[in-house]
Structure formats: C-alpha cells, structure tokens
Amino acid sequence: MTENIVQNKKTELIKYIPPKGEFTRFLSDEDYLEKGRSWGLFNKNPKHDFLFKGQDFQVNVKLVGYETYGVTDEYHTIIIEFEDGNLTCIHPAYLKEMQSPSFKKVYTVGESDTKNSEEKKSESDTVTKSKESTSKATTKKKVEKKEEVSITLPTDKSHFNGTIKEFSTKYNHFNDSEEEIVIWENVAVKGDQDLVIGNAWCSLSKTLKTAELEVGKSYQFDGKVVDKKLNKEVKYKLNNPSKVVEI
C-alpha cells in the first residue's frame, strides 16, 4: 500500500501537454498498424500497450491519435492516453526511447533531494522545449502550407511521361513481405492539354524490370492512374505501366 501511495505521488509530477483542439484519430486497425510501424514503435504485429516513464516510475498508456505539422504535414506528434483518461502529446522517438529497459533511472525514496530536483528540472525543461518546438512547427505550417489543388484523374487508360526519382520498397500486408516499387516525379498525362500529376508510384513489375529503368531518366508509357497514396508527398499510383520507352 505504501508503495502505491509513493507511486501515485510521483505520477502527480507528470507535466501534461494536451492536444490543441481536435486531433487525428486512427481511421482503422490498418491505419494504426501503418503509423506505428512508420514511428518505429513495433514491426510485424501491432502493439497497444506502451510505457510512459518518469524519474523513477512508469505507467501504462495507449496511442489514441496524432497531430501533424510541417509544410506538407510530414511530421507527427503522438497523442497518448493515460489510464486516468488524461491526454498528452509526445514525440514518436521519445515514446520509443521510453520502451527501452535502460531508459528508467531508479532512485529510492529518501535519496539526494538535489539529485531529484535536478531530474525534475531536466524533465520539465524537456517537456517545455518539446511544447515550444511543436508550437513553432504548427505556426510554420500555418504560414507556409500551400492550398492543395484537386486533380480530376482520368478513368481510362492514358499515355504518360515521367522521370524515375528512386527505387524503394513498400511493406505488403497481405503476404508479409517487402514489395519493390518505383517512385516517379514530374508525371503528366499526355493529351491535347497535359494533366500534371507530379509524384506517383508503382510496383516494380516484370515489364518494368525488362525496361531496365534508370534513376534520373525520363520515359513515356501507357497505364492508369488512381488515387492511392504512398505517403504525404506521393499521393497517386500508376497501375500496370506498359509500352515503356525512354524519352
């Protein structure tokens, strides 16, 4: 019982940084899985219980959503919920670090008050800096974020031009493996009036492997484009590119 009282007193030192208004909640289990992997919090199987560690205590928390910031919303701050219902913002890397056994620093009650005071100040400074960083990033987002232009994609097979930006991989949830993909830039649907798509991605099919694509080179090809994003910067997917010819 005494131990529980001590634990409760220590958790009272938690400095909560609640989200500012509404935040983005996970759309589905798949969305939760994708975000958790991108933050490095788990690999194949999703994890739902995490530890929030303080000076010499730890409590269980759960991920309930996130906030985005940056010019293109490419950065995230996780929103975690404590067992008492309190919410706080935390950087993904910091929460990941807390899961390490070596993160916890244990001191017995009654040890040097000076040491405890320094630890509390350090923790407070860290939270304050995190809050200031998030605030600055949010301000930057509001100032620099450009209004996105809606694109009406063609539904039929079309002719494209595009440049190879890079080769990469994408985790395939269905067969639990890494799928080879191609990331394109400066993609445009050719016609009487070109429709600029920008960045797009596609699977590295046998047809594309035969074409011996090279980074930095431009090609023309036939295919279809659909609204299926890879990430914030690559929002469209090219389906079944064929008749690939270097320009």
C-alpha positions as a printed NumPy array, in Angstrom:
array([[  0.   ,   0.   ,   0.   ],
       [  2.844,   2.367,   0.88 ],
       [  4.422,   1.62 ,  -2.495],
       [  1.179,   2.564,  -4.286],
       [  0.992,   5.861,  -2.392],
       [  4.579,   6.688,  -3.376],
       [  3.83 ,   5.735,  -6.998],
       [  0.746,   7.983,  -7.071],
       [  2.69 ,  10.934,  -5.66 ],
       [  5.344,  10.507,  -8.331],
       [  2.808,  10.358, -11.171],
       [  1.418,  13.68 ,  -9.956],
       [  4.665,  15.21 , -11.281],
       [  3.707,  14.378, -14.893],
       [  3.526,  17.553, -16.975],
       [  0.704,  17.012, -19.471],
       [  0.775,  18.722, -22.859],
       [ -2.794,  18.186, -24.115],
       [ -3.556,  18.427, -27.848],
       [ -4.739,  21.79 , -29.123],
       [ -8.361,  21.169, -30.07 ],
       [ -9.217,  18.288, -32.366],
       [ -6.524,  15.795, -33.385],
       [ -6.419,  12.989, -35.943],
       [ -7.62 ,   9.648, -34.629],
       [ -6.662,   6.36 , -36.287],
       [ -9.048,   5.536, -39.133],
       [ -8.727,   1.762, -38.809],
       [ -6.564,  -1.062, -37.488],
       [ -4.599,  -0.88 , -40.741],
       [ -4.024,   2.853, -40.266],
       [ -2.857,   2.187, -36.682],
       [ -0.518,  -0.542, -37.934],
       [  0.938,   1.657, -40.685],
       [  1.516,   4.661, -38.412],
       [  3.015,   2.577, -35.591],
       [  5.484,   0.974, -37.993],
       [  6.45 ,   4.313, -39.518],
       [  7.181,   5.635, -36.   ],
       [  9.28 ,   2.547, -35.194],
       [  7.079,   1.524, -32.247],
       [  6.539,  -2.031, -33.496],
       [  7.263,  -4.231, -36.513],
       [  5.04 ,  -7.007, -37.827],
       [  2.367,  -7.18 , -35.129],
       [  0.679,  -4.101, -33.632],
       [  1.327,  -3.196, -30.004],
       [ -1.366,  -1.463, -27.959],
       [  0.163,  -1.043, -24.502],
       [  3.135,   1.285, -24.001],
       [  5.07 ,   2.572, -21.002],
       [  5.377,   6.227, -20.072],
       [  8.383,   6.594, -17.772],
       [  9.265,   9.382, -15.41 ],
       [ 12.089,   9.897, -12.954],
       [ 11.54 ,   6.628, -11.112],
       [  8.069,   5.493, -12.081],
       [  6.264,   4.111, -15.105],
       [  2.603,   3.954, -16.13 ],
       [  0.704,   2.307, -18.961],
       [ -0.549,   4.411, -21.871],
       [ -2.239,   3.812, -25.222],
       [ -1.97 ,   5.538, -28.591],
       [ -5.205,   7.347, -29.466],
       [ -4.141,   9.561, -32.376],
       [ -1.66 ,  12.151, -33.587],
       [ -1.169,  15.736, -34.718],
       [  0.611,  16.684, -37.937],
       [  2.845,  19.632, -38.68 ],
       [  5.366,  20.774, -41.252],
       [  4.847,  22.305, -44.685],
       [  3.299,  19.102, -46.048],
       [  2.144,  17.575, -42.743],
       [  5.041,  15.125, -42.89 ],
       [  5.837,  15.312, -39.16 ],
       [  3.795,  13.758, -36.367],
       [  3.286,  14.251, -32.639],
       [  1.624,  11.254, -30.977],
       [ -1.341,  11.683, -28.636],
       [ -1.263,   9.15 , -25.782],
       [ -3.936,   8.42 , -23.192],
       [ -3.203,   7.554, -19.562],
       [ -5.283,   5.129, -17.518],
       [ -6.993,   8.072, -15.786],
       [ -8.111,   9.496, -19.15 ],
       [ -5.563,  12.329, -19.362],
       [ -4.106,  13.048, -22.801],
       [ -0.667,  14.392, -23.665],
       [  1.454,  14.991, -26.76 ],
       [  4.773,  13.193, -27.154],
       [  7.331,  12.856, -29.945],
       [  7.368,   9.339, -31.508],
       [ 11.121,   8.941, -30.952],
       [ 10.793,   9.908, -27.277],
       [  7.998,   7.387, -26.673],
       [ 10.065,   4.736, -28.462],
       [ 13.038,   5.547, -26.227],
       [ 10.841,   5.104, -23.147],
       [ 10.184,   1.477, -24.104],
       [ 13.857,   0.63 , -23.586],
       [ 14.696,  -1.015, -20.225],
       [ 17.749,   1.241, -19.951],
       [ 15.597,   4.391, -20.073],
       [ 14.338,   4.052, -16.498],
       [ 16.543,   5.595, -13.787],
       [ 15.675,   4.15 , -10.4  ],
       [ 16.227,   6.061,  -7.149],
       [ 15.   ,   5.011,  -3.727],
       [ 12.786,   7.367,  -1.752],
       [ 14.937,   9.497,   0.551],
       [ 17.967,   9.703,  -1.734],
       [ 19.556,  13.045,  -2.505],
       [ 16.885,  15.726,  -2.874],
       [ 19.328,  17.659,  -5.002],
       [ 19.553,  14.82 ,  -7.496],
       [ 15.76 ,  14.5  ,  -7.607],
       [ 15.389,  18.25 ,  -8.056],
       [ 17.82 ,  18.239, -10.966],
       [ 15.971,  15.336, -12.566],
       [ 12.637,  17.14 , -12.23 ],
       [ 14.095,  20.311, -13.734],
       [ 15.576,  18.335, -16.628],
       [ 12.242,  16.613, -17.266],
       [ 10.394,  19.938, -17.086],
       [ 12.874,  21.567, -19.491],
       [ 12.473,  18.677, -21.937],
       [  8.674,  18.975, -21.916],
       [  8.862,  22.768, -22.282],
       [ 11.25 ,  22.525, -25.252],
       [  9.028,  19.895, -26.853],
       [  5.993,  22.154, -26.432],
       [  7.852,  25.162, -27.874],
       [  9.082,  23.08 , -30.819],
       [  5.566,  21.836, -31.567],
       [  4.183,  25.38 , -31.292],
       [  6.804,  26.764, -33.709],
       [  6.227,  23.925, -36.162],
       [  2.455,  24.495, -36.054],
       [  2.974,  28.212, -36.735],
       [  5.292,  27.379, -39.62 ],
       [  2.679,  25.016, -41.01 ],
       [  0.011,  27.724, -40.977],
       [  2.309,  30.239, -42.669],
       [  3.93 ,  28.032, -45.298],
       [  1.345,  25.38 , -46.121],
       [  0.008,  25.925, -49.615],
       [ -3.544,  25.221, -50.648],
       [ -3.72 ,  21.85 , -52.357],
       [ -5.146,  21.724, -55.874],
       [ -7.705,  18.998, -56.531],
       [ -6.945,  16.843, -59.572],
       [ -9.614,  15.009, -61.561],
       [ -7.917,  11.793, -62.617],
       [ -8.732,  10.105, -65.929],
       [-10.597,   6.816, -65.535],
       [ -9.433,   5.313, -68.822],
       [ -6.031,   4.037, -69.843],
       [ -3.811,   7.002, -70.691],
       [ -0.403,   7.911, -72.076],
       [  2.144,   9.303, -69.591],
       [  5.523,  10.953, -69.362],
       [  7.548,  10.708, -66.175],
       [ 11.023,  10.644, -64.641],
       [ 12.406,   7.957, -62.337],
       [ 13.045,   9.533, -58.93 ],
       [ 14.113,   6.434, -56.989],
       [ 13.632,   2.732, -56.374],
       [ 12.306,   1.709, -52.986],
       [ 10.257,  -0.906, -51.127],
       [  6.816,  -0.937, -49.529],
       [  5.548,  -3.336, -46.878],
       [  2.832,  -5.628, -48.253],
       [  0.328,  -6.524, -45.52 ],
       [ -1.168,  -9.397, -47.488],
       [  1.924, -11.557, -47.926],
       [  4.012, -10.049, -45.09 ],
       [  6.928,  -9.052, -47.316],
       [  8.681,  -6.025, -48.78 ],
       [  7.422,  -5.16 , -52.266],
       [  9.755,  -3.462, -54.748],
       [  8.359,  -0.183, -56.047],
       [  9.305,   2.687, -58.364],
       [  8.798,   6.307, -57.357],
       [  8.246,   8.716, -60.241],
       [  8.383,  12.501, -60.438],
       [  7.172,  15.047, -62.997],
       [  4.476,  12.61 , -64.093],
       [  1.986,  14.031, -66.608],
       [ -0.936,  12.615, -68.57 ],
       [ -0.307,  13.472, -72.214],
       [ -3.127,  14.809, -74.367],
       [ -4.467,  17.946, -76.   ],
       [ -3.791,  19.603, -72.665],
       [ -1.31 ,  17.863, -70.372],
       [ -2.536,  16.983, -66.863],
       [  0.317,  17.309, -64.366],
       [  0.212,  14.583, -61.707],
       [  3.596,  15.26 , -60.086],
       [  4.881,  12.417, -57.913],
       [  3.49 ,   8.892, -58.277],
       [  4.485,   5.312, -57.518],
       [  4.004,   1.854, -58.961],
       [  5.065,  -1.725, -58.375],
       [  8.312,  -2.823, -59.998],
       [  6.686,  -5.335, -62.337],
       [  8.402,  -7.769, -64.691],
       [  7.595,  -5.375, -67.525],
       [  9.427,  -2.524, -65.803],
       [ 12.361,  -4.741, -64.87 ],
       [ 12.694,  -5.684, -68.536],
       [ 12.714,  -1.979, -69.454],
       [ 15.864,  -1.532, -67.301],
       [ 14.776,   1.789, -65.829],
       [ 17.406,   4.184, -64.501],
       [ 17.133,   6.924, -61.889],
       [ 17.073,  10.389, -63.455],
       [ 15.938,   9.236, -66.887],
       [ 12.544,  10.104, -68.386],
       [ 10.156,   7.655, -70.045],
       [  6.815,   7.554, -71.804],
       [  4.371,   4.738, -71.153],
       [  0.72 ,   3.668, -71.091],
       [ -1.237,   2.866, -67.963],
       [ -3.837,   4.062, -65.474],
       [ -3.512,   6.413, -62.521],
       [ -5.502,   6.069, -59.289],
       [ -5.744,   7.974, -56.027],
       [ -3.72 ,   5.682, -53.733],
       [ -1.035,   7.442, -51.745],
       [  2.308,   6.01 , -50.689],
       [  2.982,   8.904, -48.291],
       [  2.285,  12.616, -47.94 ],
       [  4.439,  13.503, -50.949],
       [  3.384,  10.641, -53.254],
       [ -0.409,  10.528, -53.477],
       [ -1.044,   8.679, -56.732],
       [ -0.371,   5.175, -58.009],
       [  0.31 ,   4.109, -61.589],
       [ -1.326,   0.792, -62.451],
       [  0.242,  -1.614, -64.948],
       [  2.634,   0.686, -66.855],
       [  3.357,  -0.806, -70.284],
       [  4.982,   0.109, -73.61 ],
       [  7.747,   1.87 , -71.691],
       [ 10.104,   3.865, -73.916],
       [ 12.913,   6.195, -72.881],
       [ 12.422,   9.785, -73.976]])
